[in-house]
Amino acid sequence: MQYLQPQKPPAPDLATQKRWEHSALRKRMLCGDWHEDLINEMQSHFTEDRRAIIGIEDMSSNVFMGVCKALNALYNEAPAVGVVEERANQAEDLLAKNGLLNMGGLWPIMQRTMYYTIGMREMFLRIDVHNNRLVFVPVTPDMIYAESNPADPMNPTMIAELKLRQHTQSQKLIWTYDVFDIRDPENPSYRIMEIDKDGTMSNNLTIDYMGTDLDGSLYPYRDKENKPFLPYSCYHAQLIGDKLFDAYTNSEILMGSLTAACLRTYLCHQIRDCAFPQRYVMGCGIDGGGLYDTDNQARRLAIPTDPSSILVFSPDAEMQGLGQPIIGQFANGADPKSLMETIVQFERLLATAGGIRASTVQKLSGDPRSGYAIAMSRSDQRDAQRRFKPAMEAGDLQTLRKAAMISNKMLGTSFPESGYTISYQTIPLSKEELEAVRKDTIEKQLAGYLTKVDALRVFNPDLSYDEAVEYLKQVRLQNIEFTSPIS
């Protein structure tokens, strides 16, 4: 049976509608579904007759996507997750290699979640239980309507997620909101609401899909102290503090990427149609020409040629006795090399504006026509990790706590609901970098500029001061033990 997907309903207000549309464009650019957007952009740059002559759109350039991929380095390796020492045994089934987090694929999912967070500025991760295991579902902000308390703007207190569902009676696909509301902690609610074509919520379908109402005391998402919470983690590209959504930051890079794609499309037209001398005739016409694009303003008489073609010209009857026909040529209509250099410099400027250092945007070869690639060094990737770590860590700690709460409530576990820690795997130093750091650190430590604890933390920056002291004590004890004479 085939189902027709209804059109996405409008947002509850104009500001949210504008945000949805902009975020949806970002999502299409990130997932490769932006062909129609490029067509619209071409129409804004060229008239209809010029647009028809230029030809097929070129989607080979997407600087916005390249920047987001290059900066997405925090989850290249799964982070180390722990909990305060006195609760470590209680969390084993959650955090272990075969625990609920890894079984739910959290860290591979976080690679894509961070990619979208960088590009869309916010992401939501819904945490729930299915088939007796935790599931983690990334939700993009163009599918979310949310509100927060003005005293804590970055943490939502009401989330309505757009979802397509099959109607229980008509079997047709309909748009619904999953509405989680804890604005009144004494009367929280989870409702599944049908959405009318004008975007308003109409029928409450909670009983139809869940079998019971989930308001008030029946609200399912509560911690051990019976306090309600939302089953979502909210991720931000930057902790700005004053609002929930930061949808438009770096929109210049987004729109510039569309412009760059238009320029590359124009370059293809130049290479195909103008990268050769422009020929002209006076007093004669070409035989065998055909009419092209007869149904639009780009209608023209032309004949396809290639280097092996022989063109046949006939004298113009109206020019008889007025002189000899003339056939000549102008210089090339365009210089593809110069145009390509201009485009790649424009793309390099966009990448730099997106937070990529200019030295990171490297040429693929010495040929300027090869363009630029974002080839980040290990040092640049570590810089990106440090830049996004505070914001992503805040979201990850939410995820760990809420995963434990949901598991306790729905799977009957007894995991700790606080005290979690997370340590991200820093991209290792290259051989050359390691040797330079080692030499510099040893020289400073021998000269008395660094303590042994400080020197150790240079190579292990995730160690706290106390952990580094304890580690050095263990090293000293083992050195004494294993170097003492055997009795």
N, C-alpha and C positions, 0 to 999 in steps of 0.2 A: 504494500500500500504506500503510495507516495503522499508526502505531506508538503503543503505549500507554506513556506515561512512568511509570516506576516511582516509588514514593515515595522521597524523599530519605533516605538511610540516616542512622542516628544517628552522632554524633561519637565519637571514640576514648575520650573521658572526659567526666565530668559538667560540669566547668568549661568545656570547649570547647563542649559542647552548649548550655549556658546562654548563652555568648557568641554562638554561631551564631543562636540564636533571637532574641536581642536585636538583633543586627546585621541579621537578616532583616527585623525590624519596621522598623528605620530605613530599610532599602532600599525597602520597600514605601511608606513615607511619602514618600520622595524621588521615587519614580517614579509615584505616583498609584494604586498598587494596594493601598489600605488600607481598602476598604469593609468587608471582613469584620472587620478590626480595630476599626472604629468600631461595628459591630454588637455585638461582644463587650464593648466599653467601655460601650455603652448598657445592656447587660444587667447590668453591675456597678453601674450608677447607679440603675436603675429596676427595680421588680418587673415580673413578666410581664404583669399586667393593665395597669399604667401604660404599659409599653413598647408594648403593642398600640394603646393610645389615641394615643400621641404620633405615630406614623406613620413616614414615610420618613426615612431618615438624610440629613443635610445635610453634604456634603463640600466646601462652598465655602470653608471656613476651614482653612488648614494653615500655622500660624505657623512650624513647624519647617522646612518647605520654603522659606517666604519668607525666613527668616533665612539659610539656606544659599545661596540664590540671590543675596541682597543682598551677602554677604561674598565671593562668587566673582568677584573682579575682577582677579586677577593675570594671566590669559591673555586679556584682552579684545583685546590685540594680541600677535602672536607675538613672543617675546623675541629679542634679538640674541645669537647664539651664536658663540663664537670658540674659538681654541686658541692656545697660546703662539706667538709670532711665528715662531720658527724652524721650526714645523711647520705653518704656515698652508696652504701649498700642498698638503701631503699630505692635508689634510682637506676639500679643496674639494668633492669628489664626495659627501661626507657632509653638509656644512653649507650648501651653496649653495641658491639658491632652488629649483632643480630637482634637489636632492640627495636622498639616500635618506631623510633624516628627513622632509622635506616631502612626498616621494612617498608615504611611509607615513602621512601625516596626523597626525604626532605632536602638533602644537600645538592643532589643533581637538579632538583626543582628550583633551588635557590640560585643556581647559575642563570637560569632564564629569568627568574624573578628580578634579579639585580640588573640584568640587561634591560628589561622593560622599566625598571625604576629609574635608571640613568636617563633613558629616553623620554619617559612620560612624567618624571618627577615624583610620582607616587605609584605605589602598588599595594594591593590588598591580598593577603593570603588567608583563605578560609580553612579552618581546621575543623575536622569532623571525624566521625567514625563510620566505617562501612565494612561489612563482613568481618567484624571483630578486629579491625586494625585501624590505625590512624591514617587519615588521608589529608593531603595538603593540596589545595586548589588555588592557583594564582588567579586573581580577578583584576582586570584592568580598570582604571578609574573612569573610563567612558561608559562603564556598566554600573556605576555606583552613584547613588545620591546619599549624602551623609550630612549629619549635623554634629556639632561639638559644643561643649560648654565654653563660653567666652573666657572663663578663667583658665582653661586648659585647651587652647584651640587645636592643638595637633593631635589630640586623642578623641576620636568620635564617640558619641554616646547614642547615636542612632544611625544605622546603616540599612539602606534599601538596595538590594542587588537585583538587577534585571536578569530574568531567566526565562527561557523558552520551556514551556511544558505542554504535554498533550492533555487536552481537556478530558476529564473523566467521563463526560457524557457524549459530546460531539466527536471526540477523538481528533479534533483539529488542534494544530499548534497554536498556542496563545502565549502572549507575553504576560509575565507575572513579576511581582516584586516579592523577594524574601525580605521581610521587614523585621529587623532586630532592634528593639527600642528599650534602653535602660535609662532614659532621661529621668524617669521616676523610679528610683531603685526599689521602692516598696511595691511597685506594680509594673514589673517588666513584662515585655510581650514578644512573642515570635509569631508572625502572621504571614500567610501566603495570600497575597492580594492580586486579583485580576486587574489588568490595566485596560482602560478604554482607549479608543483611538486618539482621543484628545490628551492622553497622558495622565488622566485622573484615575485614582484607585476606586474600584467599584465593589465587586463581590469578594467577600472573605472566603477563601477556598481552603482554609487550614484543615478543617475537618475532612474535606474530600481527599486531601493528600496525606495527612498525618494521622487521621482517625480520631483526633481529639483537639480541643482548643489548647493552646500553649501560652496562655496569659497568666499573670499573677503568680500564684504558688506553683503552677504547672510549667513555668518557664524552665527549660531544661539546662541552661548553661549557667551553673553556679559553682563557686569554689567550696572549700571545706567549711568555711564560715557562713555559707549560704548566701553570699553576696553575688548578685548577677553580673555577668560580663558578656561582651560580644565575642563570638567565635571567629574573630578576624584579628590578624596582626596587620598593622598599618606601617608600611615602609616608605621612607622619604629619602630622596636623593640628598637633601640637606636639611638639617634641623634649624628651621628658620624661626620657629617659636610663635609667630603671630597669626597663623592661619592654617587651616587643614589642607587646602589644595594650593599648590604652587605650579599651576598647569602651564604657564606661558614663559617661564624662564628658558632662555636659549632658543626661543622661537625663531630668532634671526638665522640660526644654523639650519633649522628645519626648512625655512623658506628659501634660504640660499642654496640648499641642496637641490631643491626643485629647479631653481634657476640654473644651476650647474648642469642638470640633466637636460634642460632646454638648450643650453649652449652646446652640449655634446651632440644633441640631435641636429642642431644647425651645422655643426662640424661635419657630420656624416653627409648632410646635403651638399656642403661645400666640396668635400672630397669626391662625391659621386657626380656632381653636376658642374662644378666650377674650377676644378683643379687642372685646368688645361686652357690653352689660349682660346679666347672667344672669337669665333669666326663671323664674318658678315659678308653680304653680297649686295651689289647695286646693279640693277638692270637685268636681273635674271632670277629665276625661281628654282626651287629644288623639286625634283620629281619623286613620287612615291611617298610623300608625306601623309600622315594620318591625323585625324582630330582626336585629342585626348581631353578627358574630363569635360565632356560636352554638357554635363548637367550642373556645372557650377561656374563660379567666376574665374577659375583657373583654366578655362577652355583655351586650347592652343593647337596650332599645327606644328607637328614635329615628326622626326624620323629617328629611330634608334640607330646609333653608330657604335663601332668599336674599331681598334687599330687596323683590322683587316677589311673594313668597309670601303666601297667605292661609291662616292656620291655623284649623282648625275644632275647637272643643272641645265635649264633651258632658257634661252633669251626671253626677256619680257617683251611681248608684242607691242606694248605701248611705248617701248623705248627704241623701236626701230628707227634708224637714221639719226639718233641723238647721241651716239657714242658707243664705245665698247662696254660690255658688262665688266664690272669690277668685283673681284673676290679678294678679301684680305682678312686680317685677324688682329685683335687686340691682345694685350698681355693676359696672363691668367686672371680669371675673375676673382680668385682668392688664393691666399698662401696658407695651406693647412698647417704647416709647421709653426708659423707665427700665431695662428689662431689657437692651436693646441697649447702652446706655451702660455698664452693668456688664460686659457681655461684652467690649466693645472695650477697656475699661480693663484687663481681665484679659489680653487678647491683647497689649496694649502692654507690660505687665509681663513677659510671656514673651519678647517680642522684645528688651527691654532686658537681660534675663538672658542672652540668647544672644549678647550682645556688640554689639548695635545701640544707639547712643546714643539717648536719649529724644527729642532734637530731630529725629532722623532719621525717627521713626515719625510720619508726618504724616497729618492728616485729609484725606480725599479732597474734602470740601466742608464747609461750615459746619453741615450737618445731622448731628447725632450718629448718626443711623441709618445713615449712609454707612460708618461704621467707619473703620479706620485702614489705611494702606498704608505699606510700607517703601520710602521714596523717598530713597535715600542721596544726599547731596551729593557733589561731586567730592572735597572734603576728606575726607569720611568714607570714600569708596572708596580714597583714597590711604592712609588709616590702616589699612584692611583689608589692602591690599597689603603694607604694611610689617609687619603683624602675622604674616602667613602666609609671607612671603618666606623666612625662614631654613629653615623645615621643608621647604617645597616645593623650594627650591634644592638642598638635600641630596639629595632624590629625583631631581631633574632631572640633577644631575651624575652620579648612578649610571646614569641612563638613557643619557646621552651616552657614558659609558665602555663600558657593556655593549653598546650598539648598535654601537660601533666594534669591540669584541672579536668579537661574533657575526658581523658582516659580514666581518671578516678571516678568521675560521675557516670560514665557510660560503659566502662569495661570492668569496673569494680577493683581497680588497682589502688595502691596507696603510695603513689609517688609524692615526693616533696613538691610543694606548689610555690616555692621561692628558694632563693639561694643559689641559683644557677649561674655558671660562669662560661664564657666562651673565649677561645684563643684561636685566632686565625693563622693559617700556615703562611708565613712570609715566603715570598719567592726567593729561593736560595741565591747566594752570591755566585757569580761566575768565577772561574778559576783565577782570572786576572784580578777581579774585584776582591776576592778573598785574600789573595796574596798582598795586595796593596793595604787592605784594612789590617791584616795580621801584622805586617811590618810596622805600620803606623802605631798600632795599639801597644805592641811590645816596646817600642822605643819610648813612648810616653809613660808606660808603666815603670820601666827601668829608670827613667829620668825623674820619677816621683810625681809626675803630673796626673797619674791615674792610680787609684787603688786596685787591688786584685778583683774586688767586687765590681768596680766600674768596668774593668777590662773584660770580665766575664760577660757582663750585660751588653757589651758592644757586639759580641757574637750571639748572644741569646737575649734579644731585646724584650721578649715576652716574660722573662723572669722578673719577679718583684725583687726588691732589695733583700728582703728576708729569705726568699727562696735562693737567691744567689749566695748569701752567707751560708745557708745550710748546705748547699751543694759543695762549696769550697771546704767546709768542715769534713764532709764525707770523703772528698778527694784526699785531704790530709791524712785522715784516719786510715784509708786504704793504702796510701803510700807507705805509712809506717808499718802497717800489717804485712804488706807483701814485699817490703824491702828488709825486714828484720831477719836475722840468721835463723835457719831451720834447726830446731833443737832435736 
